[in-house]
Amino acid sequence: MGKVTVSGRIALITGGARGMGLLWAEHLVKDHSRVVLWDLDGAELERAAERIQSLGGSVLTQVVDVTDRAAVYAAAVAAQSQMGPIDILINNAGIVAAGKFTEMPDEKLSATIDVDVKALLWTMKAFLPGMIERGAGNIINISSASGFIGVPYMPAYAASKWAVIGMTESLRLEMELEGHTGIKFTLFCPSYVDTGMFAGVKPPLLTPILTPEIAVKRAYKAFRRGDYFILEPFIVKFTPALKALLPRGIFDRVSDILGVNTSAKGVHGRK
């Protein structure tokens, strides 16, 4: 899609108070963007704002539950009235429900879909009309390597990340068909990242756990370069092709040997 300019633009980041969300913000403000950070944790948002301001950045923080459609729409109006139109939307907020499916509380399964899938619908619905009107915009959706393969002990999470790829692909094509070619999409699909959500994970062979700093540094560089699919670490780049080319039984066996199928068995996540 060509090199992306961020200087002078306004970016909104969900789950922006800590971890990868805050790291995205830091990269953007260093390149002269202004940022809006959404999160549920007001205290963490205050600390995040101090960090951004220490870098010389302009920041607005809002306590927003991204699963609440009405709250998202209201916060979107308030953010743009204070900062201006949102040029870049980064759907970073996410949660993980891990464990044996039949023992998983219904509330955790439902919350995973609400945060990791439905919230993206509400945020994109809130900001796409303005991007269409202006003829330009960038949307970065965080999926996962599990958006391409099934992951035992994390069915709701895998389902959500498959859904993120599907909705992003659909909207990308819809925007092109409708003539809105100035609106660009990016899909970031990392394997396990050490954010605390995957505490207890046993990483597969050849698939190191990425630090948040490395994950976002690579993703940000690829986004600025104009990449659509960003797959990290290196071995993940081969996953879609292997899944498509290998017979199911062989692919399952390879996943067993590499430890993919048992990688999430011990995940207990952040308390």
N, C-alpha and C positions, 0 to 999 in steps of 0.2 A: 504493500500500500504506500510505499515511499516513506522517507524520513519524517518523523513526527516532531513538530515544534511544540515546546511546552512553555517557553518564556512568555510571560504576560498573560498566560491562561489561568483559569480557575479550575481546580480539581476537587472533587468530593470523594472521600474515602470512607466506606463503611467499615466498622471494626477498626477505627483509626486511632484508638487511644494507646495501643501497645503493639508489640510484635511486628508482623509484616506490614500491617496497615500503617503504623507510624514510620516504618522504614521507607515505604512508598512516599509518604509525605516529605521525609527528609530529602530524598533524592529530588523530588519536584521543586522544593523551595530553594535548594542549592542551584537549580537551573532556572530560578526566577519565576516560578509559579506561585500563585496564592492557593491556600488549601482550606477546605472545610472538612472537619473531622466529626463523624458520627459514631457514637458508642453508647452502651447502656451505663457505663461506669463514669459518673461525673467526676470523681476524684482523679481517676486515671486521665480523663480528658484534660483536667487542669494541669497535670504534670506534662502531658503531651504538648499542650499549648506553650508552656514554659520552654520546652525543648525546641519547638519550632521557632519561637521568638528569639531564642539564644543564637539561632542560625541566621537571624535577620529576616525571617519569613513572616508573612502576613497570614493569620490563621483565625478561623471562626470555629468554635466547638458547639455541638448541640447534642444533648442527651436524647437519643432516638431509639425506640424499639422498632427495628426494621421489619418485624413480623406484623406490626400494626399498620395496616394499609392507610388508614386515615391520618395516623401520626406521621407517616412517611410523606404523604402529600402535603400536609401542613408545614412540616419542617422544610420541605423543598421550596415552598413559596417563601418562607421566612429567610432561608439561606440566600436565595437569589435576590431578595429585596435588600439584604445587607451587603452581600459581596458582589453581586452581578450574576449574569448567566453562567451556568455550569458548563464548561467545555469538555472536561474529562471526568468520567464516572468510573470509579474503581470499586467493584463489588467484592470486597475482601472479607466481610464478616462471615464466619462459619463456625459450626460446632460438629462434634463427632459423637455418635452413639456406638459403642463397641461392646461386644459380648455375644453370648449365645442368643440367637434370635428368639427362641421360645421363652427365654428368661428375661428378655429386655422389656422394661416398663413401656407401656403404650405411649406414655407422655414423652419419653425420650425419642422414640421413633417419630412421633408427630412433630416434635420440636426440630428435629434434624431437617425434615422436609420444609417446615415453615421458615427456618433461617437460611438454609442452603439453596432452596429453590424458590419458594413463593416470594421471599423478600426481594429477590432479583427482579421478579416481575413488577413489583410495586416501584422499585427505584427506577427501573428503565421506563416504566409508564410515566413516572413523574418528570423525567428529564429529556426523554426522546422528543416530545413535541417542540421544545425550545431548540433542540439541535436541528430538527427538521426545518424549523422556521429560519434559522440562521444559515442553514446549508452546510454545517460542519459540526463535528464532535467526535470524541473517542470514548468507547466503552470497553473497559477491561474486566472480564469475568474470570474469577478464580475457580478453575475446575481442579483436576487431579489426574495422576496416572491411573487412578481407580475409575476414571471416567471411560476407560477403554476396556477394562477387564473386571470380572467379578472378584470380590475380596471377601473370603469367609470371615465371619464375625463382625462385619461392618456392612450388612446389606442395605440399610437405609442410607448410609453415607455414600456407598458406591452408586446407589440409585440416584441420589441427588447430583452427583458429579456427572453421571451420564446425562441427566436432565439438563445440566448447565451447558454441556456441549450441544445438545439438541436445540435448546432454545436460542443459543447464540448463533448457531448455523442458520436457523430459520429466520431470525431477525436480520442477519447479514444479507441473506438472499432477498428478503422482502424489501429492505432498504434499496438494494440495487435495482430490483424490478420496478420500484416506485420512483426511481430516478434520483434518490437521495445518496448520491455517490460520495458526498463529502463526509458521511458518517462512517467511521471505521470501527471495527471490532477486533479485540485481542482475546485469545484464550490462553491462560497460563495454567499448565498442567504439570505440577511437580509431583515427585514421589514424596516420601515422608519428610516433613520439615520439623525441626526440633523447636516447636513453639510451646510445648507443654500439652497440647491437645492429644498427642500420640505417645504420651508417657507410657512405658512398658512395651513398646513395639520392639520386635526383633527384625531388623532390616534384612531384606533379601540379599543373597550374594550379588556382588557387582553393583549394588544399589546403596551407596552410602546415604545416611541421613544428612540432609542439608541443614546448615545453620540458616536461620532467618536472614542473616546479613548476606550470605552467598546467594540464597534463593532469589531475594529481591534485587540484588545487584545484577544478576544474570537476566532476570525478567525485565528489569527496567531498561537495560542496554538493548535487549531484543525489541522491546516496545518502541523505543526511540528509533530503532533501525527500521521499524515498520513491519515486523513479523506478525503473522496472524496466529499461528500455533506456536507456543513456547513450551517445549517439553524438557524437563530437567529431572535428574542428572542425565548424562549422555545415553545410558542404556534405554531410558524411557522413549527416546526418539525412535527406537525400533519396535516398540510394543504394538502399535496399530498394524504395522506390516506383518509382523509375526502372527498376530491374532487372525489376520485375514488369510494368510497363506498356509499356515499349518493346520492339519486336521485337528479337530477338537481334542481327541485323545492325546495326541502328541503335545499339543500346546499345554494341556492340563499337566502332563508329565513333566514338561520343562518347568512349569510353574512350581510343581512339587519339589523338584531338584533344587531350584534356586531359593526355595523357602518363601515364595510369594504367598502361597495358600495358607501358611501358618503365621505369617508375619504379624497379623493383628490379634492373634489369640490372647496375648497378654496385655493388650492395651487397656489402660484404666483411665487415661486422660487426666485433665486438670480437675482438681476438686472444685 
